[in-house]
Amino acid sequence: MKKGSNVLIGVSASIAIYKALEVISLLKKRDISIKVAMTKEATGFISPVVFEALTNSRVYVDVLEEFDNKDDTNITHIALAKWADVFAVVPATSNIIAKLANGFSDDAVSLVALATDAEKIVAPAMNSNMYTHKATQENLKKLEAFGYSIIEPVDGNLACNTKGIGHIADVEDIAFFIESKLYDKPLSGKKIVITAGPTNEAVDPVRYITNRSSGKMGYAVAKMAYFMGADVTLISGPTHLRQPYGIKIVKTESAVDMLEAVKNEIKNEKEAVLIMAAAVADFKPKHYADKKIKKQDLDSSMVIELKENPDLTKTVNMFAKDNNVDLFTIGFAAETNDLIKNAAAKIQKKGLKFIVANDVSRGDIGFNTDENEVSIIHADGEIEKLEKMHKESVAYEILRRIEA
Ligand SMILES: Cc1cc2nc3c(=O)[nH]c(=O)nc-3n(C[C@H](O)[C@H](O)[C@H](O)COP(=O)(O)O)c2cc1C
């Protein structure tokens, strides 16, 4: 689970400084304790008061002034260095990057950086020429060699009225990456393939048959698996969800697309975990009209004949056997009635290790909600009823049973 929840944000004097406020707001929503250290130059851009108000904690700027030499245990930068589980410089100027790469310690940010054992991250933000300059690139390489993670800047609008590389990474991505570093990595070295979302089964070029799956459950599993150190591939049907940072995503439309994507993802593996959280259509239109079906060409009614889609889980398990892939498959069952009975029947039929059964007849859980109340049904008949919880907690409960 979480190895800590203390994040120290180091703030330096970039025009992107306001993004640090956004990152802190996002982290606060995730129940993470946050403290801030700023360079003196940064305080000329935004007052420390703003960060103090946002974090309910004092901001460290002048380490000498704050040092209380009556109490040895109160050496500010050492206490701060010990407190932090993750230390992230957001935004990181070329100057602070150079200092960190060369062991300088003449400001609160670089001083704590040198003193802490925390996971270290920098999110560079600067003009393109400054970013691509050999000096900056060499310094970033050095930081990587020291164990820092770099959240690469992106191509975008820069403060100097130009466009190019150097625009700070997206705040959602920065917050996501920082949070990921707060977790233990028990799934490190494991390949986990997760399907998520609905499928679209095309009727003609503009119409399709789909279902109410939002993809939230599968995306939550992908996120937690990534946080827990797995090598994750998310095979996603069409959803409106944000693509999670650092996770390989394969976008698919139909059930057949999804099947091919899963096969492709596991075919070269010796072993893999497959978590089938997608709501795959059982049927698809028997005939696809390659031109839009016109109302005037129909009578007052329209009949769409359907044919069965392949059963993804069963087909993939057979494919895995044929290709000598040791597959640990977990299924999901969305049922509106006889939940446990219907879910249990699927375990043997589809070759699952266990199945996660959820009741989609309830409006407060299941499709398109943030919470879920599931039962985990094992192949030996054991049924574990979990209480109602956030989908990320359900994801964690599922993933920790992979080890068992
Ligand atoms: C308006 C303004 C915006 C700046 N934006 C950046 C920036 O985005 N990235 C950067 O590396 N330096 C930027 N600088 C230059 C730094 O502020 C300068 O190098 C400063 O000494 C960095 O101090 P620090 O790294 O101790 O915070 C900017 C300067 C000004 C005046």
The ligand as a MOL file (V3000), in Angstrom:
LIG
                    3D

  0  0  0     0  0            999 V3000
M  V30 BEGIN CTAB
M  V30 COUNTS 31 33 0 0 0
M  V30 BEGIN ATOM
M  V30 1 C 9.3590 36.8510 -15.8440 0
M  V30 2 C 10.4260 35.7930 -15.7500 0
M  V30 3 C 10.1090 34.5060 -16.0750 0
M  V30 4 C 11.0560 33.5030 -15.9890 0
M  V30 5 N 10.7100 32.2250 -16.3110 0
M  V30 6 C 11.6540 31.2530 -16.2590 0
M  V30 7 C 11.3100 29.9230 -16.5970 0
M  V30 8 O 10.1630 29.6040 -16.9370 0
M  V30 9 N 12.2740 28.9850 -16.5270 0
M  V30 10 C 13.5480 29.2680 -16.1400 0
M  V30 11 O 14.3810 28.3620 -16.1060 0
M  V30 12 N 13.8990 30.5310 -15.7980 0
M  V30 13 C 12.9790 31.5270 -15.8520 0
M  V30 14 N 13.3280 32.8120 -15.5120 0
M  V30 15 C 14.6900 33.0690 -15.0430 0
M  V30 16 C 14.8280 32.7010 -13.5640 0
M  V30 17 O 13.8430 33.3870 -12.8070 0
M  V30 18 C 16.2140 33.0450 -13.0540 0
M  V30 19 O 17.1610 32.2030 -13.6800 0
M  V30 20 C 16.3180 32.9050 -11.5660 0
M  V30 21 O 17.6200 33.2620 -11.1550 0
M  V30 22 C 16.0110 31.5060 -11.1020 0
M  V30 23 O 16.0500 31.4400 -9.6960 0
M  V30 24 P 15.7730 30.1080 -8.8970 0
M  V30 25 O 16.1790 28.9630 -9.7710 0
M  V30 26 O 16.6450 30.2350 -7.6880 0
M  V30 27 O 14.3510 30.1120 -8.5310 0
M  V30 28 C 12.3820 33.8360 -15.5740 0
M  V30 29 C 12.6790 35.1380 -15.2400 0
M  V30 30 C 11.7270 36.1230 -15.3280 0
M  V30 31 C 12.0900 37.5070 -14.9600 0
M  V30 END ATOM
M  V30 BEGIN BOND
M  V30 1 1 1 2
M  V30 2 1 2 3
M  V30 3 2 2 30
M  V30 4 2 3 4
M  V30 5 1 4 5
M  V30 6 1 4 28
M  V30 7 2 5 6
M  V30 8 1 6 7
M  V30 9 1 6 13
M  V30 10 2 7 8
M  V30 11 1 7 9
M  V30 12 1 9 10
M  V30 13 2 10 11
M  V30 14 1 10 12
M  V30 15 2 12 13
M  V30 16 1 13 14
M  V30 17 1 14 15
M  V30 18 1 14 28
M  V30 19 1 15 16
M  V30 20 1 16 17
M  V30 21 1 16 18
M  V30 22 1 18 19
M  V30 23 1 18 20
M  V30 24 1 20 21
M  V30 25 1 20 22
M  V30 26 1 22 23
M  V30 27 1 23 24
M  V30 28 2 24 25
M  V30 29 1 24 26
M  V30 30 1 24 27
M  V30 31 2 28 29
M  V30 32 1 29 30
M  V30 33 1 30 31
M  V30 END BOND
M  V30 END CTAB
M  END
